[in-house]
């Protein structure tokens, strides 16, 4: 398990810096990377290996540039005091990648601070990153999805199948709800989906009985803010619309999410399979 945790941490870190550098890092991705690093670095020996690999492949210098703003809060250069504040904080304010970046900055402070003014500017960090970019250069594809040697980096094919159906605008509402239920049966409670523009978002799956003795189930998909994305009642592989307090049928797509994400493949099923 330790090896898988390390592999997952490195893969998540690759993904995090790739998305952050292109301006596509979401709060969910920050948390995903932080969680993966947290699991991998519980043991000192594992932590040393994670740090060593991320430094060798150039991800850690890139991560320092990405996380620099979270350490240099006043924007006038990262000081040793700000680095120590990040490292010593136990409130949970700083994500694990930020703390890892702070530790890396502290270790290499004098080497990065070429101006010798007692602070690390963004330009100095960028120069350091370019000099230590390792095996994966900025702008190139990182191996976090392609490397078959990493057992946790690849999503099972059946999971990919159901996830792809969720964003398929040709799939009906019932077909999408089936995908939600199938993912739930696989033990998947969260999915990260990429839209047509390449933006990744995380969604939460919830499936529960309508009542304790009922064979029918509420099948729900929520966005990162807790708003309903998809909803329906499932029974024996069939899905029906839910009703409101006035016994009126409601749409398969959550009203607020659908209104704000009209072009999303998740809710583009209005012409397919609605109940009469």
Residue pairs with C-beta under 8 A, 6 or more apart in sequence:
2 40
2 43
2 46
4 151
4 152
5 36
5 39
5 40
5 46
6 40
6 46
6 49
6 50
6 53
7 150
7 151
7 152
7 153
8 36
8 39
8 40
8 150
8 152
8 153
9 36
9 37
9 39
9 40
9 41
9 50
10 50
10 53
10 54
10 57
10 59
10 144
10 150
11 36
11 144
11 147
11 150
11 152
11 153
12 32
12 33
12 36
12 37
12 144
13 33
13 36
13 37
13 54
13 59
13 60
13 63
13 97
14 57
14 59
14 136
14 142
14 143
14 144
15 29
15 32
15 33
15 142
15 144
15 145
16 25
16 29
16 30
16 32
16 33
16 63
16 66
16 97
17 59
17 62
17 63
17 66
17 142
18 141
18 142
18 144
19 25
19 26
19 29
19 200
20 29
20 66
21 62
21 66
21 138
24 198
24 199
24 200
25 66
26 199
26 200
26 201
26 202
26 224
27 224
28 192
28 200
28 201
28 202
28 224
29 192
29 200
29 202
30 95
30 97
31 95
32 192
32 202
33 95
33 96
33 97
34 95
34 96
34 97
35 96
37 50
37 96
37 97
37 100
38 96
40 46
40 47
40 50
41 47
41 50
41 96
41 100
51 60
51 100
51 103
51 104
54 60
54 63
54 100
55 61
55 104
55 132
55 134
56 134
56 135
57 134
57 135
57 136
58 129
58 132
58 133
58 134
58 135
58 136
58 137
59 134
59 136
59 142
60 100
60 101
60 104
61 104
61 125
61 128
61 129
61 132
61 133
61 134
62 129
62 133
62 138
63 97
63 100
63 101
63 104
64 101
64 104
64 105
64 125
64 128
64 129
65 122
65 125
65 126
65 129
66 97
66 101
67 95
67 97
67 98
67 101
67 102
68 78
68 101
68 120
68 122
68 125
69 75
70 86
70 94
70 95
70 98
71 78
71 82
71 83
71 86
71 98
71 101
71 102
71 105
72 78
72 79
72 82
72 120
72 122
73 82
74 82
76 119
77 117
77 119
77 120
77 121
78 105
78 119
78 120
78 121
78 125
79 118
79 119
79 120
80 106
80 109
80 118
83 102
83 105
83 106
83 109
84 106
86 94
86 98
86 99
86 102
87 99
87 102
87 103
87 106
89 99
94 102
105 112
105 120
105 125
108 128
109 120
111 128
112 120
112 124
112 125
112 128
113 119
113 120
113 124
114 124
114 127
115 121
115 124
129 138
136 142
136 143
144 150
144 153
145 153
145 154
147 153
148 154
155 163
156 186
158 182
158 186
159 183
159 186
159 188
162 179
162 182
162 183
162 186
163 179
163 183
163 191
163 193
165 171
165 175
165 176
165 178
165 179
166 176
166 179
166 180
166 191
166 193
166 221
166 230
166 265
166 266
167 193
167 194
167 195
167 264
167 265
167 266
168 176
168 265
169 265
169 268
169 269
170 272
171 179
171 269
171 272
172 269
172 272
172 273
173 230
173 232
173 239
173 252
173 253
173 269
173 272
173 273
173 274
174 232
174 238
174 239
174 273
175 273
176 230
176 252
176 266
176 269
177 219
177 230
177 232
177 234
177 239
177 252
178 234
178 237
178 239
180 205
180 207
180 219
180 220
180 221
180 230
181 207
181 217
181 219
181 234
183 191
183 205
184 205
184 206
184 207
184 219
188 205
189 204
189 205
189 206
190 202
190 203
190 204
190 205
191 202
191 203
191 205
192 200
192 201
192 202
192 203
193 200
193 201
193 202
193 203
193 266
194 200
194 201
195 201
195 264
195 265
196 263
196 265
201 223
201 224
202 224
203 221
203 222
203 223
203 224
203 229
204 221
204 222
204 223
204 224
205 220
205 221
206 218
206 220
206 221
206 222
207 217
207 218
207 219
207 220
207 234
208 217
208 218
209 215
209 216
209 217
209 218
210 216
210 217
210 218
210 233
215 235
215 236
216 233
216 234
216 235
217 233
217 234
217 235
218 231
218 232
218 233
218 234
218 242
219 230
219 231
219 232
219 233
219 234
219 239
220 228
220 230
220 231
221 228
221 229
221 230
221 231
221 266
222 228
222 229
223 229
223 257
227 254
227 256
227 257
228 254
228 255
228 256
228 257
229 253
229 254
229 257
229 266
229 267
230 252
230 253
230 254
230 266
230 267
231 242
231 250
231 252
231 253
231 254
232 239
232 240
232 241
232 242
232 252
233 239
233 240
233 241
233 242
240 275
241 249
241 250
241 251
241 252
241 274
241 275
242 249
242 250
243 249
243 250
244 250
249 275
251 258
251 274
252 269
252 274
253 266
253 267
253 269
253 270
257 266
257 267
258 267
261 267
